[in-house]
Amino acid sequence: MADALHYLELTALAARLKAREISALEVTRAQLDRIDSIDCDLDSYVHVMAETAMAEAETADADIAQGRYRGPLHGVPIALKDLFWTEGVPTAAGTTFHRDFRPSEDATVVRRLKNAGAVILGKAQLTEGAYADHHPLVKPPKNPWNASYWPGISSSGSAVATAAGLCFGSLGSDTGGSIRWPCAANGLTGVKPSWGRVSRHGTFELAATLDHVGPIGRSAADAGALLGVIAGHDPNDPTSLVDPVPDYLAAAAQDVRGLRIGVDPAWNSDDVDVATQRMLADTIDAFRALGADTVNVRFPDVTQAIADLDAELCGGSCGRSRGDLSRPQG
């Protein structure tokens, strides 16, 4: 199989699976072979579920062939951050204490992925308890673009696997940046949804009122396809929203003409490296060219919040600034 297939966007692969131009078995086997070949250097996975993944792929192919297509995740290989309960599969949450924990049920988001026909390749590595750093006995995931670069914080395994072509999308969690930072570090698109939009039932808890479950993908459309499946009210999570779930995938293709976008010029330039400033400026120009309106806004000063975080995580020794991607965040 051509190596370029591993870097297809999730939605592009979905179209090929639906049209039966390629089989879920073929894609899944190639993904597992690729994991065997290169993840020994990247350490993105903590547990690979090869046997069940192949069985799920075989079922997906049979369903698609018989016209029982379930949507854009059907037959698509996905990775899970190893804090989502997965029935009968070790779920350690980046700890050694929980390394033998095998849940008796799936987390709600895992069940929804399976119901959508997704193929679960395995569990991705994370920081200890989804907090600031990895357990000393755990090998941290490595950035696939440059091993000396930071891979991100607790959802780093999910992001590394997605960026390296070891899955076509993944789930992460975000309490203080743990989806957004790894996506920024690995060149991906991640979403921290509104609190309660996605059920946290069966998810290792770091801080209940701050934890968010969300998608990691290679594009906004990919993230929308994942979010559309996992979002929605869950009776097992009384904090989950009862509001209807929008069609995120359709929204990704909508015209942005007339959309008002707030831009804080200082936020985009102060303590931000030149390459990122250039990318942000190009993005703003692209939105304007497509007909969006931009208005200047001023974000609140976060200097004290960053100092407080620095004190909490590093005892004040990190010397962190808002634009610093070189050190772990909480």
C-alpha positions as CSV (number, residue, x, y, z in Angstrom):
1,M,0.0,0.0,0.0
2,A,1.3,3.4,-0.9
3,D,2.7,5.2,2.1
4,A,0.7,8.3,1.3
5,L,-2.5,6.5,2.2
6,H,-1.5,6.7,5.8
7,Y,-1.7,10.5,5.7
8,L,-5.1,10.7,4.1
9,E,-7.6,12.8,5.9
10,L,-10.2,10.8,7.8
11,T,-13.0,12.1,5.6
12,A,-11.1,11.2,2.4
13,L,-10.5,7.7,3.6
14,A,-14.2,7.4,4.6
15,A,-15.2,8.3,1.0
16,R,-13.0,5.5,-0.4
17,L,-14.3,3.0,2.1
18,K,-17.9,3.9,1.4
19,A,-17.3,3.5,-2.4
20,R,-15.5,0.2,-1.6
21,E,-12.4,1.3,-3.5
22,I,-10.5,0.0,-0.5
23,S,-11.4,-2.3,2.3
24,A,-11.3,-1.6,6.1
25,L,-9.3,-4.9,6.5
26,E,-6.7,-3.7,4.1
27,V,-6.4,-0.3,5.8
28,T,-6.4,-1.8,9.3
29,R,-3.7,-4.4,8.4
30,A,-1.5,-1.6,6.9
31,Q,-2.0,0.5,10.0
32,L,-1.0,-2.3,12.3
33,D,2.0,-3.1,10.2
34,R,3.0,0.5,10.3
35,I,2.6,0.6,14.1
36,D,4.8,-2.5,14.3
37,S,7.4,-0.9,12.1
38,I,7.8,2.7,13.5
39,D,6.1,3.1,16.8
40,C,9.0,1.4,18.5
41,D,10.7,4.8,17.9
42,L,7.7,7.0,18.6
43,D,6.1,5.3,21.6
44,S,2.7,6.7,20.8
45,Y,0.8,3.6,21.7
46,V,0.7,1.9,25.1
47,H,-1.5,-1.0,24.0
48,V,-2.3,-2.1,20.5
49,M,-5.6,-4.0,20.0
50,A,-4.7,-5.9,16.8
51,E,-7.0,-8.9,17.1
52,T,-10.2,-6.9,17.9
53,A,-9.2,-4.2,15.4
54,M,-9.1,-6.8,12.6
55,A,-12.4,-8.3,13.7
56,E,-14.0,-4.8,13.7
57,A,-12.6,-4.1,10.2
58,E,-14.0,-7.4,8.9
59,T,-17.4,-6.5,10.3
60,A,-17.2,-3.0,8.8
61,D,-16.5,-4.4,5.3
62,A,-19.4,-6.8,5.5
63,D,-21.8,-4.1,6.7
64,I,-20.7,-1.7,4.0
65,A,-20.9,-4.3,1.3
66,Q,-24.5,-5.0,2.3
67,G,-25.5,-1.4,2.3
68,R,-25.5,-0.9,6.1
69,Y,-23.2,2.2,6.0
70,R,-23.1,3.9,9.4
71,G,-21.4,7.2,8.5
72,P,-17.9,8.8,8.1
73,L,-16.2,6.7,10.8
74,H,-17.4,3.3,9.4
75,G,-14.3,1.2,8.9
76,V,-11.9,4.0,9.9
77,P,-9.0,3.1,12.2
78,I,-9.0,5.3,15.3
79,A,-6.8,5.6,18.5
80,L,-8.0,6.3,22.0
81,K,-6.1,8.1,24.7
82,D,-5.5,5.6,27.5
83,L,-7.9,7.2,30.0
84,F,-11.1,6.1,28.2
85,W,-12.5,2.9,29.7
86,T,-12.3,0.1,27.1
87,E,-14.0,-3.1,28.0
88,G,-11.6,-5.8,29.0
89,V,-8.6,-3.8,27.8
90,P,-5.9,-2.3,30.2
91,T,-6.7,1.3,30.9
92,A,-3.9,2.8,32.9
93,A,-4.3,6.6,32.5
94,G,-0.6,7.0,32.2
95,T,0.0,5.5,35.6
96,T,1.7,2.4,36.9
97,F,-0.9,2.1,39.7
98,H,-3.7,1.4,37.2
99,R,-1.7,-0.7,34.8
100,D,-3.8,-3.9,35.5
101,F,-7.2,-2.1,35.5
102,R,-9.5,-3.7,32.9
103,P,-12.9,-1.9,32.8
104,S,-16.0,-4.0,32.7
105,E,-17.6,-1.5,30.2
106,D,-16.7,1.0,27.5
107,A,-16.7,4.7,28.2
108,T,-19.6,6.4,26.5
109,V,-17.4,7.9,23.8
110,V,-15.8,4.5,23.1
111,R,-19.2,2.9,22.8
112,R,-20.4,5.6,20.4
113,L,-17.3,5.2,18.2
114,K,-17.9,1.4,18.0
115,N,-21.6,2.0,17.2
116,A,-20.5,4.3,14.4
117,G,-18.4,1.4,13.0
118,A,-15.0,2.8,13.8
119,V,-12.0,0.4,14.1
120,I,-10.2,0.9,17.5
121,L,-6.5,0.3,16.9
122,G,-5.4,0.7,20.5
123,K,-4.7,3.0,23.4
124,A,-2.4,6.0,23.2
125,Q,0.2,7.0,25.8
126,L,-0.4,10.0,28.1
127,T,1.1,11.9,31.0
128,E,0.7,10.4,34.5
129,G,-3.0,10.8,35.4
130,A,-3.4,13.2,32.5
131,Y,-1.4,15.8,34.4
132,A,1.9,17.6,33.7
133,D,4.5,15.0,33.1
134,H,5.0,11.3,32.3
135,H,5.7,8.7,35.0
136,P,9.4,8.0,35.2
137,L,8.9,4.4,34.1
138,V,6.9,5.5,31.0
139,K,8.5,6.4,27.7
140,P,7.1,9.7,26.5
141,P,5.8,9.9,22.9
142,K,8.2,11.6,20.5
143,N,7.2,14.2,18.0
144,P,7.3,12.5,14.6
145,W,8.5,15.5,12.7
146,N,11.6,16.0,14.9
147,A,12.4,13.9,18.0
148,S,14.0,16.9,19.7
149,Y,10.7,18.9,19.4
150,W,8.1,18.8,22.2
151,P,5.2,16.4,21.4
152,G,2.7,18.2,23.7
153,I,1.2,17.3,27.0
154,S,-1.2,14.6,28.2
155,S,-2.9,13.8,24.8
156,S,0.6,13.7,23.2
157,G,0.3,9.9,22.3
158,S,-3.0,10.5,20.5
159,A,-1.5,13.5,18.6
160,V,1.7,11.7,17.7
161,A,-0.2,8.6,16.4
162,T,-2.4,10.8,14.3
163,A,0.4,12.9,12.9
164,A,2.6,9.9,12.2
165,G,0.0,8.1,10.1
166,L,-0.6,5.5,12.8
167,C,-4.3,6.2,12.9
168,F,-6.7,8.4,11.0
169,G,-7.9,10.3,14.0
170,S,-8.0,10.0,17.8
171,L,-9.7,11.0,21.0
172,G,-8.0,13.1,23.7
173,S,-9.0,15.0,26.7
174,D,-8.3,18.7,27.6
175,T,-8.2,20.0,31.2
176,G,-5.6,22.8,30.7
177,G,-4.6,22.5,27.1
178,S,-4.1,18.8,26.6
179,I,-5.8,18.6,23.2
180,R,-4.8,22.0,22.0
181,W,-1.1,21.9,22.8
182,P,-0.3,18.5,21.3
183,C,-2.2,19.5,18.1
184,A,-0.2,22.7,17.9
185,A,3.1,20.8,18.5
186,N,2.3,18.1,15.9
187,G,0.6,20.1,13.2
188,L,-3.0,18.8,13.7
189,T,-6.5,20.1,14.4
190,G,-8.1,19.5,17.8
191,V,-11.2,20.7,19.4
192,K,-11.9,21.4,23.1
193,P,-15.7,21.3,23.0
194,S,-18.0,23.2,25.3
195,W,-18.1,21.6,28.7
196,G,-20.7,18.9,28.8
197,R,-21.0,18.6,25.0
198,V,-19.3,15.3,25.2
199,S,-19.9,12.7,28.0
200,R,-17.1,12.0,30.4
201,H,-18.7,8.8,31.7
202,G,-15.9,6.1,31.8
203,T,-13.1,8.7,31.5
204,F,-10.4,9.0,34.1
205,E,-11.1,12.2,36.0
206,L,-8.4,14.8,36.5
207,A,-10.6,17.8,37.5
208,A,-14.3,17.1,36.9
209,T,-15.4,20.7,36.3
210,L,-12.5,21.3,33.9
211,D,-12.2,18.0,32.0
212,H,-13.3,18.0,28.3
213,V,-13.3,15.1,25.9
214,G,-12.6,16.0,22.3
215,P,-11.3,14.9,18.9
216,I,-7.9,15.1,17.2
217,G,-7.7,15.1,13.4
218,R,-5.8,16.2,10.4
219,S,-8.4,18.9,9.4
220,A,-11.4,20.7,10.7
221,A,-13.6,18.3,8.8
222,D,-12.0,15.3,10.4
223,A,-12.4,16.8,13.8
224,G,-16.1,17.6,13.0
225,A,-16.7,14.0,11.9
226,L,-15.3,12.7,15.2
227,L,-17.1,15.2,17.3
228,G,-20.4,14.6,15.6
229,V,-20.2,10.9,16.7
230,I,-19.1,11.4,20.3
231,A,-21.2,14.4,21.3
232,G,-24.6,14.3,22.8
233,H,-26.5,13.8,26.0
234,D,-25.6,10.8,28.2
235,P,-27.9,9.7,31.1
236,N,-24.7,8.2,32.7
237,D,-23.2,11.7,32.8
238,P,-25.6,14.2,34.5
239,T,-23.4,17.1,33.5
240,S,-23.7,16.3,29.8
241,L,-25.7,18.8,27.7
242,V,-29.2,18.0,26.5
243,D,-29.0,20.3,23.5
244,P,-29.2,18.8,20.0
245,V,-25.9,18.0,18.4
246,P,-25.2,20.2,15.3
247,D,-24.0,18.6,12.0
248,Y,-20.3,19.6,12.5
249,L,-19.2,17.9,9.3
250,A,-21.7,19.9,7.2
251,A,-20.7,23.1,9.0
252,A,-17.1,22.6,8.0
253,A,-18.2,23.1,4.4
254,Q,-20.4,26.1,4.9
255,D,-19.7,29.5,3.4
256,V,-18.0,31.9,5.8
257,R,-19.3,35.1,4.1
258,G,-20.6,37.5,6.7
259,L,-19.0,35.6,9.6
260,R,-17.6,37.9,12.3
261,I,-14.3,36.9,13.7
262,G,-12.7,38.5,16.7
263,V,-8.9,39.2,16.4
264,D,-6.6,40.4,19.1
265,P,-3.5,41.7,17.3
266,A,-1.5,41.9,20.5
267,W,-2.4,38.3,21.4
268,N,-1.2,37.2,18.0
269,S,2.1,39.0,18.2
270,D,3.3,39.5,21.7
271,D,5.7,36.6,22.7
272,V,4.7,34.7,19.5
273,D,7.4,33.4,17.1
274,V,7.7,34.9,13.7
275,A,6.6,31.7,11.8
276,T,3.4,31.5,13.9
277,Q,2.7,35.2,13.4
278,R,3.0,34.8,9.7
279,M,0.7,31.7,9.7
280,L,-1.9,33.7,11.7
281,A,-1.7,36.6,9.4
282,D,-2.2,34.4,6.4
283,T,-5.2,32.7,8.0
284,I,-6.8,36.1,8.7
285,D,-6.2,37.2,5.1
286,A,-7.7,33.9,3.8
287,F,-10.9,34.4,5.9
288,R,-11.2,38.0,4.7
289,A,-10.8,36.8,1.1
290,L,-13.6,34.3,1.6
291,G,-15.9,37.1,2.8
292,A,-15.6,36.9,6.6
293,D,-15.5,40.2,8.6
294,T,-12.8,40.7,11.3
295,V,-13.2,42.9,14.3
296,N,-10.5,43.9,16.8
297,V,-11.0,42.6,20.3
298,R,-8.9,42.5,23.4
299,F,-8.4,39.3,25.4
300,P,-8.0,39.4,29.2
301,D,-4.5,39.5,30.5
302,V,-3.4,36.0,31.4
303,T,0.0,36.9,32.8
304,Q,-1.0,36.1,36.4
305,A,-2.8,32.9,35.4
306,I,0.4,31.6,33.7
307,A,2.4,32.6,36.7
308,D,0.0,30.7,39.0
309,L,0.2,27.6,36.7
310,D,4.0,27.8,36.7
311,A,4.0,27.9,40.5
312,E,1.6,24.9,40.7
313,L,3.5,22.7,38.2
314,C,7.1,23.7,38.6
315,G,7.3,25.6,41.8
316,G,8.0,28.8,39.8
317,S,11.1,27.3,38.1
318,C,9.7,26.8,34.6
319,G,10.0,30.4,33.6
320,R,7.1,29.8,31.2
321,S,5.8,32.4,28.8
322,R,2.5,32.3,26.9
323,G,4.3,31.4,23.6
324,D,6.5,28.8,25.1
325,L,6.0,25.3,23.6
326,S,9.2,23.9,25.0
327,R,7.9,22.9,28.4
328,P,5.0,20.8,29.7
329,Q,1.8,22.6,30.5
330,G,-0.9,21.3,32.9
